[in-house]
Amino acid sequence: MCGSHRCYVGEAGDLIRAVDIAEEALTHIRELRVSPSDLEIELLCPVAFAYQERGDMVRAAQILTRVRRHLDELASIFHAPVDIAVV
């Protein structure tokens, strides 16, 4: 399922379906109640892109803010600074 969203964006260009698949996968990850993972960040970034492409800048910004929180949490676990800016 995790690679499926890439197929819909890259090959089919179906942003609505890509977002649906990725959001479903994110729901499953949250249901597992695991700490933020690379997989979750890997899914969140293309979802933010898809929302941006669809013109939903508010939702894209919300997702990127979530990415930043996850990166900050992962950085604190590994005692490493995060050097990115979410605009």
Short mmCIF file of the C-alpha atoms (twelve columns), coordinates in Angstrom:
data_MODEL
# 
_entry.id   MODEL 
# 
loop_
_atom_site.group_PDB 
_atom_site.id 
_atom_site.type_symbol 
_atom_site.label_atom_id 
_atom_site.label_alt_id 
_atom_site.label_comp_id 
_atom_site.label_asym_id 
_atom_site.label_seq_id 
_atom_site.Cartn_x 
_atom_site.Cartn_y 
_atom_site.Cartn_z 
_atom_site.pdbx_PDB_model_num 
ATOM 1  C CA . MET A 1  0.000  0.000  0.000   1 
ATOM 2  C CA . CYS A 2  2.820  2.411  0.797   1 
ATOM 3  C CA . GLY A 3  4.124  2.529  -2.751  1 
ATOM 4  C CA . SER A 4  0.666  2.633  -4.314  1 
ATOM 5  C CA . HIS A 5  0.230  6.350  -3.788  1 
ATOM 6  C CA . ARG A 6  3.356  6.960  -5.896  1 
ATOM 7  C CA . CYS A 7  1.852  5.028  -8.793  1 
ATOM 8  C CA . TYR A 8  -1.282 7.135  -8.773  1 
ATOM 9  C CA . VAL A 9  0.666  10.404 -8.650  1 
ATOM 10 C CA . GLY A 10 3.534  9.491  -10.958 1 
ATOM 11 C CA . GLU A 11 1.943  7.270  -13.562 1 
ATOM 12 C CA . ALA A 12 -1.767 7.921  -13.486 1 
ATOM 13 C CA . GLY A 13 -1.646 11.516 -12.273 1 
ATOM 14 C CA . ASP A 14 -4.694 10.813 -10.087 1 
ATOM 15 C CA . LEU A 15 -4.087 13.075 -7.094  1 
ATOM 16 C CA . ILE A 16 -7.410 12.321 -5.450  1 
ATOM 17 C CA . ARG A 17 -6.755 8.567  -5.430  1 
ATOM 18 C CA . ALA A 18 -3.142 9.087  -4.354  1 
ATOM 19 C CA . VAL A 19 -4.247 11.148 -1.362  1 
ATOM 20 C CA . ASP A 20 -6.922 8.594  -0.449  1 
ATOM 21 C CA . ILE A 21 -4.418 5.721  -0.479  1 
ATOM 22 C CA . ALA A 22 -1.770 7.594  1.481   1 
ATOM 23 C CA . GLU A 23 -4.276 8.917  4.045   1 
ATOM 24 C CA . GLU A 24 -5.575 5.368  4.531   1 
ATOM 25 C CA . ALA A 25 -2.045 4.121  5.152   1 
ATOM 26 C CA . LEU A 26 -1.434 6.980  7.613   1 
ATOM 27 C CA . THR A 27 -4.611 6.045  9.472   1 
ATOM 28 C CA . HIS A 28 -3.327 2.484  9.841   1 
ATOM 29 C CA . ILE A 29 0.016  3.763  11.130  1 
ATOM 30 C CA . ARG A 30 -1.730 5.996  13.701  1 
ATOM 31 C CA . GLU A 31 -3.954 3.092  14.796  1 
ATOM 32 C CA . LEU A 32 -0.801 1.118  15.603  1 
ATOM 33 C CA . ARG A 33 0.126  3.943  17.995  1 
ATOM 34 C CA . VAL A 34 3.777  3.839  17.057  1 
ATOM 35 C CA . SER A 35 6.087  6.780  17.428  1 
ATOM 36 C CA . PRO A 36 6.766  8.844  14.315  1 
ATOM 37 C CA . SER A 37 8.669  6.827  11.785  1 
ATOM 38 C CA . ASP A 38 10.463 7.283  8.506   1 
ATOM 39 C CA . LEU A 39 7.521  5.544  6.849   1 
ATOM 40 C CA . GLU A 40 5.041  8.068  8.171   1 
ATOM 41 C CA . ILE A 41 7.221  10.972 7.038   1 
ATOM 42 C CA . GLU A 42 7.698  9.255  3.688   1 
ATOM 43 C CA . LEU A 43 3.916  9.148  3.276   1 
ATOM 44 C CA . LEU A 44 3.218  12.630 4.596   1 
ATOM 45 C CA . CYS A 45 5.500  14.440 2.154   1 
ATOM 46 C CA . PRO A 46 3.822  13.230 -1.065  1 
ATOM 47 C CA . VAL A 47 0.404  13.764 0.513   1 
ATOM 48 C CA . ALA A 48 1.338  17.388 1.216   1 
ATOM 49 C CA . PHE A 49 2.515  17.697 -2.396  1 
ATOM 50 C CA . ALA A 50 -0.745 16.233 -3.691  1 
ATOM 51 C CA . TYR A 51 -2.824 18.639 -1.606  1 
ATOM 52 C CA . GLN A 52 -0.696 21.506 -2.892  1 
ATOM 53 C CA . GLU A 53 -1.214 20.361 -6.475  1 
ATOM 54 C CA . ARG A 54 -4.954 20.178 -5.822  1 
ATOM 55 C CA . GLY A 55 -4.839 23.774 -4.579  1 
ATOM 56 C CA . ASP A 56 -5.487 22.989 -0.901  1 
ATOM 57 C CA . MET A 57 -2.637 24.999 0.565   1 
ATOM 58 C CA . VAL A 58 -4.086 25.005 4.088   1 
ATOM 59 C CA . ARG A 59 -4.143 21.189 4.274   1 
ATOM 60 C CA . ALA A 60 -0.671 20.997 2.700   1 
ATOM 61 C CA . ALA A 61 0.669  23.394 5.360   1 
ATOM 62 C CA . GLN A 62 -0.995 21.386 8.152   1 
ATOM 63 C CA . ILE A 63 0.663  18.210 6.911   1 
ATOM 64 C CA . LEU A 64 4.075  19.859 6.569   1 
ATOM 65 C CA . THR A 65 3.736  21.182 10.116  1 
ATOM 66 C CA . ARG A 66 3.083  17.591 11.205  1 
ATOM 67 C CA . VAL A 67 6.186  16.473 9.297   1 
ATOM 68 C CA . ARG A 68 8.208  19.095 11.147  1 
ATOM 69 C CA . ARG A 69 6.870  17.894 14.530  1 
ATOM 70 C CA . HIS A 70 7.752  14.307 13.638  1 
ATOM 71 C CA . LEU A 71 11.240 15.322 12.534  1 
ATOM 72 C CA . ASP A 72 11.737 17.272 15.757  1 
ATOM 73 C CA . GLU A 73 10.625 14.243 17.778  1 
ATOM 74 C CA . LEU A 74 12.942 11.911 15.869  1 
ATOM 75 C CA . ALA A 75 15.800 14.391 16.264  1 
ATOM 76 C CA . SER A 76 15.278 14.485 20.027  1 
ATOM 77 C CA . ILE A 77 15.383 10.700 20.170  1 
ATOM 78 C CA . PHE A 78 18.684 10.615 18.300  1 
ATOM 79 C CA . HIS A 79 19.998 13.876 19.816  1 
ATOM 80 C CA . ALA A 80 20.442 15.400 16.356  1 
ATOM 81 C CA . PRO A 81 19.375 18.842 15.170  1 
ATOM 82 C CA . VAL A 82 16.801 19.217 12.419  1 
ATOM 83 C CA . ASP A 83 17.923 21.784 9.888   1 
ATOM 84 C CA . ILE A 84 14.861 22.388 7.697   1 
ATOM 85 C CA . ALA A 85 12.312 25.149 7.384   1 
ATOM 86 C CA . VAL A 86 8.627  24.586 6.763   1 
ATOM 87 C CA . VAL A 87 7.308  27.600 4.938   1 
# 
